[in-house]
Structures are given as C-alpha cells and as structure tokens.
Amino acid sequence: MAQIKFGTDGWRAVIAEDFTFANVERVSQASADYWKARPAEGTQALVIVGYDRRFLSDQFGVRVAEVMAGNGFKVLLGDSPTPTPAVSCAVKAHKAVGGVMITASHNPPSFNGYKLKAWYGGAADPVICKDVEAFLDRSPVKAQPLAEAVKQKRATIRDLRQPHYAAIKKLVDFRLIAKSKLRFAHEALFGVGAGCFDEILAGTSCKVTTLNAAHDVNFGGINPEPIARNYVRSAAYLKKHPHDLCLVTDGDADRVGGMDGRGNALSTHQIICLLLHHYIVNRGQKGRVVKALTTTSMVDKICARYGLELTETGVGFKFIGAEIVKGGVLLGFEESGGIGFPGHIPERDGILAGLVLLELLATEKKPLTKLLANLEKEYGPHRYGRIDSRFPLEKRAALMEFCKANPPAKLIKSPLKEVKSYDGVKFIAEDGSWLMLRGSGTEPILRIYAETKSDEGVKQLLQAGVALTKKV
C-alpha cells in the first residue's frame, strides 16, 4: 500500500507504480469520509470531479465519481478533459462540499495526480489535506458503478467548461476585447487549455491561433510547464507569423507563461507585473497584494509606489488562496505562473489571465515590448533565473540547516540584508538581489532561484547556489 501524502498542490505519483486505481480509491474514500465528518456550513452533499488529458485520467475521474456516489454524495462529473479552474469554479457555483481534479499539472507524462478542492473553490489548505490523510484506510472503499449512479440521478455528466467561460467573461471588459482586432496566439503545450480561447473569442474581431493543441498523453515529449525551453516549436512559428501576444498554459491550464508576438519568452514575473500595473493604473483598483516569496521584487516596488499592502506567503497557491479567502485582495500570484483574481475563485486561472492580458493590450493600444520597457524604466531592470536539479531527499533538511547557519556575507557585491527560512532558505541583499534554495513539494527536485539587475549577475548567483549544494 503506497503512502499517500499531499504536497504543494495535491498528491502526485507515477502512473501504475503508486498512482493506481486502488490508491485513487483509497484517497477518494478518505476524502469522502472527511467530507461526511466535516462538511462546511452552507454546502450541499455534492462533489465536482474533473480530469485532464493524461493517460487514463478520464478513467481515474470515473473511479473517483463512483467512490463519491457509493458514499452517498451527488456527483457532477466533467464530460471531457477540463481546466482545473473550471472545476474550482463549479465547486463554488454549486456550493459543493468539495471537488477533485485528476491532474499532475506540469509534471512529466508518467505522473498523474489528485488535486483536492475545498468548498470555497480553491486548493484545499494544509489543515484539510492533513485531515484527509488521517482518514486514509479508516473504512473500506464503497463505490457505485457510474452507469447505475447516473440512472439513479446520483451522478450527472456535464460540460464544466462553458459555465467557467461565462464566469470569466464577466470579469473583464469583454466588449473592448471583442472589438480590439488583436492577434492572439495560445501555446497549449498539448494540455486541456487547447481550444478554450477559440471558443471564448469566437465571433469577435480577435484572431486566435492555438499551437500544439493535439491530445497527446506524452505532451510532445516535454513536461507541460510554462517555461522557455518548452516554447521552441511555437517560438519558431511566431517568428514567421507575428502576433500581438502568445499566452502559454500548463497541462491543466491553471498556470501561465507567455511570449511576445515574435516568440521571445516572457518570464512569469513580467506577466505578473504587467497585470498588477494594469489593475492599479488602468482599472484604478486597490487592495492587498499577495505574492509567494519566490516572486520578483519588482512587485514590492510597485506596491510601495502606490501605497498598497503586500503579504508574502510560502510557495504553493493554497497559501495565496487562503489569503484571498480572507478578502480585500487585489491580486495574488506565484513565480510558477499561478495568478488569482478578485471577484473570482481563490484559485489560479490561466484562461482568465489570458483574457486580462488581452484587456490590457486593448486598453493601452501599445506593443507588449513597449509596456515591458516602461515598467523597467520606472522600476529598474529585474533579471531572473531558476535551476531545477536532482538532489537526494535524505540530504535536503541538512542542506537547509547548513544554508541557514552559513549565509553568504554578500550577493555579488551587495552586503546581505536578510535571511528568510520559513519555506526553503532565501538570502536577500541590500540592493534587492536575492538567492533562494527550496525543495519542490511535488517532485524529488531542488530548486535554486535568483534575481538581480543583470543576466550575468543571475548566472553568478545560480552558480553560488549550486556551490552551496556541494557543501552537504
């Protein structure tokens, strides 16, 4: 029996090794037992279930639905591969007790995963995850065949995407977008986002080009993560066929990356700062800003410039989502491309991010490159880099302790100002440069992050981070 542990965003494992039908049944039964024991006030005994395009995801989704039905819950099951935010949106809209999304997000094709959604339409917080783990194997699995559950009207199979589209169109100036005549490209990375913008923008003046839209369980030989090395094919296309913008979504379409219209990669930090500037300056909105501690320090400067409160959290959108639930949040975001929007779900939404970027371009009527140049002119250059490397799990704790006990005196030429160690270890210099080491919560990987004023400086900081790993 595999040990099932929830990481940064759900439980993930290799298909046919630990991610098996038997183990999915176990964690589904534990979830059902938890929801029966501790349903949130005002919710109904309904569970929303969705799944992505990975190998057997649809069948794993069916198995989750059968366990929920067998435990007396009504079930709303997606009729096709669905973006994660559409599942979260349905949980909130239907006042469901919770939801399950079968996806491993950006992980390699050999992985699948089980994302747990809380009643408020966001990732289940650490307390809920721990409670579900505590219910594992307490009671035998109960299941009802899907066909029987449908016949008894306990289970319904329905499109979860269209209600999501309708909800997010209300959160932007869709009329402005519709008449903008923007040329919009979408790199779907073979994930569930494929086709979403074609449907949303159908009948408008926008021209939509969806790249790598095929349903391929091997994701074209890449991990469906919105990072530059995965954009090679689409970047080459954009160089020959320029667009105004190219949005990139990950495997389950809750995270974003991007390129300018000619195939040059944008960092998630640039996208985050563009959106934050748009909400403050163009929309005239205010509120608390929430960011994960691996996010660019340009956010800090923007918040200081406009007198906005900034809250910093650990890595994982569940921490940002918890802040959004408290209220008063303007935007919440993380380095990996997760962005949460006001008036929506306390969850990241890559499809909504694309619409807001279109609204930005339609409002400003300036090229994306000009908008980025303006930000850099106002707040200074911010260059960023990250290395993901294999590192023995048994040495990770020792490495973190070593880093805390042996901080560098300076980063490049700037004296060290602060060390943060509540999620990994982050060294911050007086000039705003920073270096951070942190273990992934979903994979056996060590991440090294750095930000400073120049690409060469980033390279030096990352090398310093690698050197630290060799001290343990």
C-alpha positions as CSV (number, residue, x, y, z in Angstrom):
1,M,0.0,0.0,0.0
2,A,1.6,3.3,-1.1
3,Q,1.9,6.1,1.3
4,I,-0.3,8.9,0.1
5,K,0.9,12.4,1.1
6,F,-0.4,15.8,-0.2
7,G,2.4,18.1,-1.4
8,T,2.3,21.7,-2.6
9,D,-0.8,21.1,-4.7
10,G,-2.3,17.6,-4.2
11,W,-1.0,14.1,-4.3
12,R,1.1,13.1,-7.3
13,A,2.8,9.8,-8.2
14,V,3.9,7.8,-11.2
15,I,1.1,6.0,-13.1
16,A,1.0,2.2,-12.4
17,E,3.6,2.5,-9.6
18,D,1.9,4.4,-6.8
19,F,-0.8,6.2,-8.9
20,T,-3.1,3.2,-9.3
21,F,-6.8,2.6,-9.3
22,A,-6.6,1.0,-5.9
23,N,-4.7,4.0,-4.4
24,V,-7.1,6.5,-6.1
25,E,-9.9,4.6,-4.5
26,R,-8.2,4.9,-1.1
27,V,-7.7,8.6,-1.2
28,S,-11.2,9.1,-2.7
29,Q,-12.7,7.2,0.2
30,A,-10.6,9.2,2.7
31,S,-11.9,12.4,1.0
32,A,-15.5,11.2,1.2
33,D,-15.1,10.2,4.9
34,Y,-13.6,13.7,5.6
35,W,-16.5,15.5,3.8
36,K,-19.1,13.3,5.6
37,A,-17.5,14.1,9.0
38,R,-16.8,17.8,8.5
39,P,-18.9,19.3,5.8
40,A,-18.6,23.1,5.5
41,E,-21.6,25.1,6.7
42,G,-23.9,26.0,3.8
43,T,-22.6,23.4,1.4
44,Q,-24.6,20.5,-0.2
45,A,-23.6,16.9,-0.4
46,L,-22.2,17.3,-3.9
47,V,-18.7,16.6,-5.2
48,I,-17.4,18.1,-8.5
49,V,-15.0,15.8,-10.4
50,G,-12.8,16.8,-13.4
51,Y,-9.8,15.3,-15.2
52,D,-7.1,16.4,-17.6
53,R,-5.6,14.8,-20.8
54,R,-3.1,12.4,-19.1
55,F,-3.1,8.7,-19.7
56,L,-6.2,7.2,-18.0
57,S,-7.2,10.5,-16.4
58,D,-10.8,10.0,-17.6
59,Q,-10.9,6.5,-16.1
60,F,-9.4,7.7,-12.8
61,G,-12.0,10.5,-12.8
62,V,-14.8,8.0,-13.3
63,R,-13.4,5.9,-10.4
64,V,-13.4,9.0,-8.1
65,A,-17.0,9.7,-9.1
66,E,-18.0,6.1,-8.3
67,V,-16.5,6.2,-4.8
68,M,-18.2,9.5,-4.1
69,A,-21.6,8.2,-5.3
70,G,-21.0,5.0,-3.3
71,N,-20.7,7.2,-0.2
72,G,-24.0,8.9,-0.7
73,F,-22.8,12.1,-2.4
74,K,-24.3,13.5,-5.6
75,V,-21.6,13.9,-8.2
76,L,-21.1,16.3,-11.1
77,L,-18.5,14.8,-13.5
78,G,-17.0,16.6,-16.4
79,D,-17.8,15.2,-19.8
80,S,-14.4,15.8,-21.3
81,P,-10.9,16.9,-20.2
82,T,-11.3,20.2,-18.3
83,P,-9.1,23.0,-17.0
84,T,-8.6,22.9,-13.2
85,P,-10.1,26.4,-12.7
86,A,-13.3,25.2,-14.3
87,V,-13.6,22.5,-11.7
88,S,-12.9,25.0,-8.9
89,C,-15.4,27.4,-10.4
90,A,-18.1,24.7,-10.4
91,V,-17.4,23.8,-6.7
92,K,-18.1,27.4,-5.7
93,A,-21.0,28.0,-8.1
94,H,-22.9,24.8,-6.9
95,K,-21.9,25.3,-3.2
96,A,-20.5,21.8,-3.3
97,V,-18.8,20.2,-0.3
98,G,-15.6,19.9,-2.4
99,G,-14.1,18.8,-5.6
100,V,-11.4,16.5,-7.1
101,M,-9.3,17.2,-10.2
102,I,-7.3,14.4,-11.7
103,T,-4.2,16.0,-13.0
104,A,-0.4,16.2,-12.4
105,S,-0.3,19.7,-13.8
106,H,3.2,20.3,-15.2
107,N,4.8,17.1,-14.1
108,P,6.3,14.6,-16.6
109,P,3.8,12.5,-18.6
110,S,4.5,9.4,-16.4
111,F,2.9,11.2,-13.5
112,N,-0.8,11.7,-12.6
113,G,-2.3,13.4,-9.5
114,Y,-5.2,14.1,-7.3
115,K,-6.0,17.8,-6.6
116,L,-8.4,18.3,-3.7
117,K,-10.7,21.3,-3.9
118,A,-12.2,22.9,-0.8
119,W,-15.8,24.2,-0.6
120,Y,-14.7,27.8,-1.4
121,G,-13.5,26.8,-4.8
122,G,-9.7,26.8,-4.1
123,A,-7.0,24.3,-3.3
124,A,-7.6,22.5,0.0
125,D,-5.5,24.1,2.7
126,P,-2.8,22.2,4.6
127,V,-5.2,21.5,7.5
128,I,-7.8,19.9,5.3
129,C,-5.1,17.9,3.5
130,K,-3.7,16.6,6.8
131,D,-7.2,15.7,7.9
132,V,-7.9,13.7,4.7
133,E,-4.6,11.9,5.1
134,A,-5.7,11.0,8.7
135,F,-8.9,9.3,7.2
136,L,-6.9,7.0,4.9
137,D,-7.8,3.4,5.3
138,R,-10.1,4.0,8.2
139,S,-13.1,2.5,6.3
140,P,-13.4,0.1,3.3
141,V,-13.9,1.6,-0.1
142,K,-17.5,2.0,-1.1
143,A,-18.3,2.6,-4.7
144,Q,-21.3,2.6,-7.1
145,P,-20.9,1.9,-10.8
146,L,-21.2,5.2,-12.7
147,A,-24.0,3.9,-15.0
148,E,-26.1,2.9,-12.0
149,A,-25.4,6.3,-10.3
150,V,-26.4,8.2,-13.4
151,K,-29.6,6.1,-13.7
152,Q,-30.5,6.9,-10.1
153,K,-29.7,10.6,-10.7
154,R,-26.9,10.5,-8.1
155,A,-24.3,11.3,-10.8
156,T,-24.6,13.8,-13.7
157,I,-22.1,14.1,-16.5
158,R,-21.9,17.6,-17.9
159,D,-19.6,20.2,-19.6
160,L,-17.9,22.1,-16.9
161,R,-16.1,24.5,-19.3
162,Q,-18.9,26.6,-20.6
163,P,-20.1,27.9,-17.2
164,H,-16.4,28.8,-16.5
165,Y,-16.1,30.7,-19.7
166,A,-19.3,32.7,-18.9
167,A,-18.0,33.5,-15.4
168,I,-14.6,34.8,-16.5
169,K,-16.0,36.9,-19.4
170,K,-17.9,38.9,-16.8
171,L,-14.6,39.7,-15.0
172,V,-13.1,41.6,-18.0
173,D,-14.2,44.3,-20.4
174,F,-15.2,41.7,-23.0
175,R,-16.7,44.2,-25.3
176,L,-13.4,46.1,-25.5
177,I,-11.6,42.8,-26.2
178,A,-14.2,41.7,-28.8
179,K,-13.6,44.8,-31.0
180,S,-9.8,45.1,-30.4
181,K,-8.8,43.1,-33.6
182,L,-5.9,41.7,-31.6
183,R,-3.9,38.7,-33.0
184,F,-3.7,36.3,-30.1
185,A,-1.7,33.1,-30.0
186,H,-2.1,30.4,-27.4
187,E,0.6,27.7,-26.8
188,A,-1.4,25.0,-25.1
189,L,1.5,22.6,-24.5
190,F,-0.8,19.7,-25.5
191,G,-2.9,20.4,-22.3
192,V,-6.5,20.9,-21.5
193,G,-6.3,24.6,-22.4
194,A,-6.3,23.7,-26.1
195,G,-9.4,25.2,-27.8
196,C,-10.5,27.3,-24.9
197,F,-9.7,30.7,-26.4
198,D,-11.0,29.6,-29.8
199,E,-14.4,29.1,-28.1
200,I,-14.3,32.1,-25.9
201,L,-13.2,34.5,-28.7
202,A,-15.4,33.0,-31.4
203,G,-17.4,35.7,-33.2
204,T,-15.1,38.5,-32.0
205,S,-12.6,40.6,-34.1
206,C,-9.7,38.8,-32.4
207,K,-7.7,36.3,-34.5
208,V,-6.8,33.2,-32.4
209,T,-4.1,30.8,-33.2
210,T,-3.8,27.7,-31.0
211,L,-0.4,25.9,-31.1
212,N,0.3,22.3,-30.0
213,A,-3.4,21.6,-29.4
214,A,-3.4,17.9,-30.1
215,H,-4.4,15.5,-27.3
216,D,-1.1,13.7,-26.7
217,V,-0.6,11.9,-23.4
218,N,3.2,12.3,-23.9
219,F,2.8,16.1,-24.4
220,G,5.0,16.1,-27.4
221,G,8.0,14.8,-25.4
222,I,8.0,17.7,-22.9
223,N,6.8,18.4,-19.4
224,P,3.8,20.7,-19.9
225,E,5.3,23.6,-17.9
226,P,5.2,27.2,-19.0
227,I,8.9,27.8,-19.2
228,A,11.0,28.9,-22.1
229,R,12.7,25.6,-23.0
230,N,9.2,24.2,-23.9
231,Y,8.4,27.0,-26.3
232,V,10.8,26.0,-29.1
233,R,8.3,24.9,-31.7
234,S,5.8,27.8,-31.1
235,A,8.6,30.4,-30.9
236,A,9.8,29.4,-34.4
237,Y,6.2,29.7,-35.7
238,L,5.8,33.2,-34.1
239,K,9.0,34.4,-35.7
240,K,7.5,33.7,-39.1
241,H,3.9,34.6,-38.2
242,P,3.9,37.6,-35.7
243,H,1.1,38.0,-33.2
244,D,0.4,40.7,-30.6
245,L,0.8,38.2,-27.8
246,C,1.3,34.5,-27.1
247,L,-0.1,33.1,-23.8
248,V,1.2,29.7,-22.6
249,T,-0.8,27.5,-20.3
250,D,0.4,24.4,-18.5
251,G,-1.1,20.9,-18.6
252,D,-4.2,21.7,-16.6
253,A,-4.4,25.4,-17.7
254,D,-4.3,26.9,-14.2
255,R,-0.8,28.4,-14.7
256,V,0.6,30.8,-17.3
257,G,3.7,31.8,-19.2
258,G,4.0,33.8,-22.3
259,M,5.9,35.1,-25.3
260,D,5.8,38.4,-27.1
261,G,4.3,38.3,-30.5
262,R,7.6,37.3,-32.1
263,G,8.4,34.3,-30.0
264,N,10.6,35.9,-27.3
265,A,9.9,34.3,-24.0
266,L,8.4,36.4,-21.2
267,S,9.1,35.4,-17.6
268,T,6.1,34.8,-15.3
269,H,7.4,37.8,-13.3
270,Q,7.0,40.1,-16.3
271,I,3.4,38.9,-16.8
272,I,2.6,39.4,-13.1
273,C,3.9,42.9,-13.1
274,L,2.1,43.8,-16.3
275,L,-1.2,42.6,-14.7
276,L,-0.6,44.3,-11.4
277,H,0.2,47.6,-13.2
278,H,-3.0,47.2,-15.3
279,Y,-5.2,46.6,-12.2
280,I,-3.8,49.6,-10.4
281,V,-3.3,52.2,-13.2
282,N,-5.8,51.3,-15.9
283,R,-8.5,49.8,-13.8
284,G,-7.9,52.1,-10.8
285,Q,-8.4,49.3,-8.3
286,K,-6.8,49.0,-4.9
287,G,-6.4,46.2,-2.3
288,R,-3.9,43.9,-0.6
289,V,-1.4,42.2,-2.9
290,V,-0.3,38.7,-2.1
291,K,2.8,37.0,-3.5
292,A,4.8,33.8,-2.9
293,L,8.3,34.6,-1.7
294,T,9.9,33.3,-4.9
295,T,8.2,36.1,-6.9
296,T,10.0,39.2,-8.3
297,S,10.9,42.1,-6.0
298,M,9.5,44.4,-8.7
299,V,6.1,43.6,-7.1
300,D,7.4,45.1,-3.8
301,K,8.4,48.3,-5.6
302,I,5.1,48.6,-7.4
303,C,3.2,48.2,-4.1
304,A,5.5,50.8,-2.4
305,R,4.9,53.2,-5.3
306,Y,1.1,53.0,-4.9
307,G,0.9,52.5,-1.1
308,L,-0.5,49.0,-1.3
309,E,-0.2,46.4,1.5
310,L,1.9,43.4,0.4
311,T,1.6,40.0,2.0
312,E,4.2,37.4,1.4
313,T,3.5,33.6,1.7
314,G,5.3,30.3,1.3
315,V,5.3,28.5,-2.1
316,G,2.1,26.9,-3.1
317,F,-1.1,28.6,-4.3
318,K,-3.0,27.1,-1.3
319,F,-1.3,29.7,0.9
320,I,-2.2,32.5,-1.5
321,G,-5.7,31.2,-1.9
322,A,-6.1,31.3,1.9
323,E,-5.3,35.0,1.9
324,I,-7.8,35.6,-0.9
325,V,-10.5,33.9,1.1
326,K,-9.8,36.4,3.9
327,G,-10.9,39.2,1.5
328,G,-9.6,42.5,0.3
329,V,-7.0,41.1,-2.1
330,L,-6.3,42.9,-5.4
331,L,-4.2,40.1,-7.0
332,G,-2.4,37.0,-5.7
333,F,0.4,35.3,-7.6
334,E,3.4,33.0,-7.5
335,E,6.6,32.6,-9.5
336,S,5.5,29.4,-11.2
337,G,2.7,31.4,-13.1
338,G,-0.3,31.0,-10.8
339,I,-2.4,34.1,-10.6
340,G,-5.6,34.6,-8.6
341,F,-8.1,37.4,-9.5
342,P,-10.6,39.4,-7.4
343,G,-14.3,38.5,-7.6
344,H,-13.4,35.0,-8.9
345,I,-12.3,31.8,-7.2
346,P,-9.4,31.8,-4.6
347,E,-7.5,29.7,-7.2
348,R,-5.1,30.4,-10.1
349,D,-6.7,30.6,-13.5
350,G,-4.6,30.6,-16.7
351,I,-7.6,31.1,-19.0
352,L,-8.7,34.3,-17.2
353,A,-5.1,35.5,-17.1
354,G,-5.1,35.4,-21.0
355,L,-8.3,37.5,-21.1
356,V,-6.9,40.1,-18.7
357,L,-3.8,40.4,-20.8
358,L,-5.9,40.9,-23.9
359,E,-7.9,43.6,-22.0
360,L,-4.5,45.2,-21.1
361,L,-3.4,45.4,-24.7
362,A,-6.8,46.6,-25.9
363,T,-6.7,49.3,-23.3
364,E,-3.1,50.5,-23.7
365,K,-3.0,50.2,-27.5
366,K,0.8,49.7,-27.3
367,P,3.0,46.8,-28.2
368,L,3.8,44.4,-25.3
369,T,7.5,45.1,-25.7
370,K,6.8,48.9,-25.1
371,L,4.7,48.1,-22.0
372,L,7.6,46.0,-20.5
373,A,10.1,48.7,-21.3
374,N,8.0,51.2,-19.5
375,L,7.9,49.0,-16.4
376,E,11.7,48.6,-16.5
377,K,12.2,52.3,-16.9
378,E,10.1,53.0,-13.8
379,Y,11.3,50.3,-11.5
380,G,14.7,49.3,-12.9
381,P,15.9,46.1,-14.5
382,H,15.0,42.8,-12.8
383,R,16.5,39.6,-14.3
384,Y,15.6,36.2,-13.0
385,G,16.7,32.6,-13.3
386,R,16.0,29.2,-11.9
387,I,17.7,25.8,-11.9
388,D,15.9,22.6,-11.1
389,S,18.2,19.8,-10.1
390,R,18.0,16.3,-8.7
391,F,19.1,16.3,-5.0
392,P,18.9,13.4,-2.5
393,L,15.8,13.8,-0.4
394,E,17.6,12.5,2.6
395,K,20.1,15.4,2.4
396,R,17.5,18.2,1.9
397,A,17.0,19.0,5.5
398,A,20.7,19.1,6.2
399,L,21.2,21.4,3.2
400,M,18.6,23.9,4.5
401,E,20.1,23.9,8.0
402,F,23.6,24.5,6.5
403,C,22.3,27.4,4.5
404,K,20.6,29.0,7.5
405,A,23.7,28.6,9.6
406,N,26.2,29.7,6.9
407,P,24.7,32.7,5.0
408,P,26.9,34.4,2.5
409,A,28.3,37.8,3.5
410,K,27.1,39.3,0.3
411,L,25.4,38.5,-3.0
412,I,27.7,39.6,-5.8
413,K,28.9,43.0,-4.4
414,S,25.9,43.8,-2.2
415,P,26.0,43.1,1.5
416,L,23.5,40.6,2.8
417,K,20.4,42.3,4.4
418,E,18.1,39.4,5.4
419,V,17.6,35.7,5.5
420,K,14.1,34.1,5.3
421,S,13.7,30.4,6.1
422,Y,10.0,29.7,6.5
423,D,9.9,27.8,3.2
424,G,13.4,26.9,2.0
425,V,16.1,29.5,2.6
426,K,16.2,32.9,0.9
427,F,19.1,35.3,1.0
428,I,18.3,39.0,0.3
429,A,20.9,41.6,-0.4
430,E,20.7,45.3,0.3
431,D,20.4,46.2,-3.4
432,G,17.3,43.8,-3.7
433,S,19.2,40.9,-5.3
434,W,18.2,37.5,-3.9
435,L,19.1,33.9,-4.0
436,M,16.9,31.1,-2.8
437,L,17.1,27.3,-2.3
438,R,14.0,25.2,-1.8
439,G,12.9,21.6,-2.3
440,S,9.9,21.0,-4.6
441,G,6.7,20.0,-2.8
442,T,5.6,17.8,-5.7
443,E,8.8,16.2,-7.1
444,P,12.2,14.9,-5.8
445,I,13.8,18.1,-7.0
446,L,15.8,21.0,-5.5
447,R,15.1,24.4,-7.0
448,I,17.6,27.3,-7.0
449,Y,16.1,30.7,-7.7
450,A,17.9,34.1,-8.3
451,E,17.0,37.6,-9.2
452,T,19.3,40.7,-9.7
453,K,19.9,43.5,-12.2
454,S,21.7,41.6,-15.0
455,D,21.6,38.2,-16.7
456,E,25.3,37.8,-15.9
457,G,24.6,38.5,-12.2
458,V,21.8,35.9,-12.2
459,K,24.2,33.4,-13.6
460,Q,26.7,34.1,-10.8
461,L,24.0,33.8,-8.1
462,L,22.8,30.5,-9.5
463,Q,26.4,29.2,-9.6
464,A,26.7,30.3,-5.9
465,G,23.5,28.3,-5.2
466,V,24.9,25.2,-6.9
467,A,28.1,25.6,-4.9
468,L,26.1,25.6,-1.6
469,T,24.5,22.2,-2.5
470,K,28.0,20.7,-2.7
471,K,28.8,21.6,0.9
472,V,26.4,19.0,2.3
